[in-house]
Amino acid sequence: MPLYSYHCSKCEKEFELLVSSSDVPVCPACGSDKLDRLMSRVAPDLKNGRYAKKMRAAAGREGHLSNYSRSERGR
């Protein structure tokens, strides 16, 4: 089942639900079915060492060295 983000038009809450194609989602706070599905974003896996190395290199090229340790900065 996919995970979707919703905004309730009645109580203004935002939440995520696991919803199958046959389910009609309702707000867990107020029970309303007046929901707007929100655009979901995929988060990168930051535990991947290769990804972290690539992002640090890009930051270094742009002059953003705050995410490097002192030893990595050469100081």
Backbone as CSV, one residue per row, in Angstrom:
resi,resn,N_x,N_y,N_z,CA_x,CA_y,CA_z,C_x,C_y,C_z
1,MET,0.835,-1.184,0.000,0.000,0.000,0.000,0.881,1.248,0.000
2,PRO,0.522,2.219,-0.815,1.311,3.459,-0.837,0.983,4.375,0.334
3,LEU,1.957,5.180,0.690,1.813,6.174,1.751,1.535,7.518,1.089
4,TYR,0.413,8.145,1.464,0.035,9.430,0.889,-0.060,10.480,1.987
5,SER,0.239,11.725,1.620,0.076,12.870,2.521,-1.231,13.563,2.165
6,TYR,-1.973,13.988,3.186,-3.263,14.636,2.979,-3.365,15.904,3.808
7,HIS,-4.244,16.794,3.360,-4.621,17.998,4.092,-6.136,17.960,4.243
8,CYS,-6.628,18.089,5.474,-8.058,18.064,5.743,-8.617,19.475,5.575
9,SER,-9.624,19.624,4.720,-10.244,20.929,4.490,-11.096,21.380,5.673
10,LYS,-11.564,20.439,6.472,-12.443,20.781,7.589,-11.666,21.273,8.811
11,CYS,-10.638,20.514,9.245,-9.916,20.883,10.477,-8.496,21.415,10.217
12,GLU,-8.084,21.488,8.939,-6.787,22.052,8.537,-5.575,21.242,8.994
13,LYS,-5.746,19.974,9.364,-4.625,19.117,9.768,-3.961,18.526,8.530
14,GLU,-2.651,18.254,8.629,-1.916,17.520,7.610,-1.431,16.220,8.224
15,PHE,-1.517,15.122,7.462,-1.166,13.806,7.979,-0.843,12.873,6.824
16,GLU,-0.286,11.715,7.155,0.037,10.686,6.171,-0.769,9.439,6.488
17,LEU,-1.217,8.742,5.425,-1.978,7.509,5.583,-1.503,6.470,4.583
18,LEU,-1.532,5.214,4.991,-1.354,4.094,4.070,-2.721,3.798,3.478
19,VAL,-2.852,3.900,2.162,-4.161,3.783,1.536,-4.093,2.816,0.359
20,SER,-4.981,1.829,0.348,-5.083,0.950,-0.816,-6.029,1.602,-1.822
21,SER,-6.051,1.101,-3.032,-6.844,1.735,-4.088,-8.341,1.682,-3.818
22,SER,-8.821,0.726,-3.029,-10.255,0.606,-2.749,-10.689,1.391,-1.513
23,ASP,-9.751,1.901,-0.716,-10.083,2.637,0.511,-10.445,4.087,0.210
24,VAL,-11.363,4.625,1.010,-11.670,6.054,0.982,-11.087,6.633,2.268
25,PRO,-10.025,7.448,2.165,-9.367,7.950,3.378,-10.235,8.965,4.112
26,VAL,-10.100,8.982,5.430,-10.774,9.975,6.274,-9.743,10.569,7.218
27,CYS,-10.008,11.779,7.669,-9.111,12.476,8.588,-9.115,11.773,9.941
28,PRO,-7.934,11.435,10.466,-7.885,10.782,11.773,-8.269,11.724,12.924
29,ALA,-8.216,13.031,12.703,-8.537,13.990,13.762,-10.040,14.261,13.869
30,CYS,-10.703,14.465,12.711,-12.115,14.855,12.764,-13.049,13.895,12.034
31,GLY,-12.494,12.942,11.268,-13.323,11.971,10.566,-13.872,12.442,9.227
32,SER,-13.500,13.621,8.785,-13.990,14.164,7.523,-13.368,13.435,6.339
33,ASP,-14.124,13.355,5.242,-13.582,12.784,4.011,-13.254,13.881,2.985
34,LYS,-13.297,15.130,3.401,-12.961,16.284,2.545,-11.453,16.513,2.607
35,LEU,-10.706,15.684,1.882,-9.254,15.698,1.949,-8.650,16.079,0.602
36,ASP,-7.528,16.776,0.657,-6.725,17.082,-0.527,-5.450,16.277,-0.413
37,ARG,-5.137,15.502,-1.457,-3.889,14.743,-1.430,-2.750,15.683,-1.793
38,LEU,-1.690,15.663,-0.998,-0.545,16.552,-1.180,0.544,15.875,-2.005
39,MET,1.377,16.678,-2.613,2.515,16.169,-3.365,3.528,15.600,-2.383
40,SER,3.942,14.377,-2.603,4.927,13.738,-1.730,6.319,13.932,-2.306
41,ARG,7.304,13.993,-1.421,8.699,14.114,-1.837,9.472,12.907,-1.352
42,VAL,10.408,12.489,-2.149,11.244,11.354,-1.781,12.496,11.885,-1.093
43,ALA,12.806,11.334,0.051,13.997,11.740,0.796,15.173,10.866,0.391
44,PRO,16.344,11.452,0.163,17.515,10.634,-0.192,17.995,9.819,1.009
45,ASP,18.598,8.699,0.717,19.170,7.849,1.760,20.510,8.446,2.168
46,LEU,20.551,9.124,3.289,21.771,9.812,3.717,22.780,8.875,4.360
47,LYS,22.437,7.605,4.528,23.375,6.645,5.095,24.305,6.091,4.022
48,ASN,24.020,6.363,2.794,24.841,5.896,1.695,26.114,6.743,1.642
49,GLY,27.259,6.122,1.890,28.532,6.845,1.933,28.898,7.503,0.624
50,ARG,28.587,6.838,-0.481,28.907,7.393,-1.794,28.094,8.667,-2.048
51,TYR,26.831,8.662,-1.656,25.984,9.843,-1.816,26.511,10.994,-0.957
52,ALA,26.860,10.700,0.301,27.379,11.734,1.198,28.681,12.324,0.652
53,LYS,29.555,11.477,0.131,30.821,11.951,-0.437,30.567,12.865,-1.637
54,LYS,29.618,12.481,-2.487,29.273,13.286,-3.664,28.719,14.645,-3.245
55,MET,27.836,14.673,-2.238,27.243,15.933,-1.801,28.277,16.830,-1.108
56,ARG,29.193,16.216,-0.350,30.253,17.006,0.278,31.173,17.613,-0.772
57,ALA,31.489,16.856,-1.818,32.337,17.380,-2.886,31.655,18.552,-3.579
58,ALA,30.351,18.430,-3.826,29.610,19.522,-4.459,29.600,20.754,-3.555
59,ALA,29.408,20.559,-2.248,29.417,21.683,-1.310,30.788,22.333,-1.260
60,GLY,31.849,21.523,-1.296,33.210,22.062,-1.281,33.502,22.903,-2.508
61,ARG,33.033,22.446,-3.661,33.226,23.221,-4.905,32.513,24.561,-4.838
62,GLU,31.397,24.592,-4.126,30.630,25.826,-4.007,31.091,26.692,-2.841
63,GLY,32.067,26.215,-2.069,32.611,26.992,-0.967,31.904,26.799,0.365
64,HIS,31.034,25.799,0.452,30.311,25.517,1.699,31.048,24.414,2.442
65,LEU,31.935,24.775,3.342,32.770,23.794,4.032,32.273,23.486,5.442
66,SER,31.123,24.022,5.836,30.652,23.826,7.204,30.268,22.373,7.489
67,ASN,30.016,21.560,6.473,29.633,20.175,6.727,30.841,19.233,6.763
68,TYR,32.040,19.799,6.702,33.277,19.005,6.804,33.829,19.093,8.234
69,SER,34.466,18.045,8.701,35.134,18.102,9.997,36.436,18.884,9.845
70,ARG,37.082,19.253,10.940,38.331,20.014,10.869,39.416,19.235,10.116
71,SER,39.495,17.916,10.347,40.515,17.118,9.659,40.234,17.066,8.154
72,GLU,38.981,17.047,7.760,38.661,17.004,6.347,38.924,18.344,5.657
73,ARG,38.874,19.431,6.427,39.163,20.748,5.875,40.652,20.995,5.759
74,GLY,41.470,20.159,6.392,42.919,20.324,6.315,43.461,21.330,7.316
75,ARG,42.741,21.557,8.402,43.190,22.523,9.421,43.635,21.835,10.668
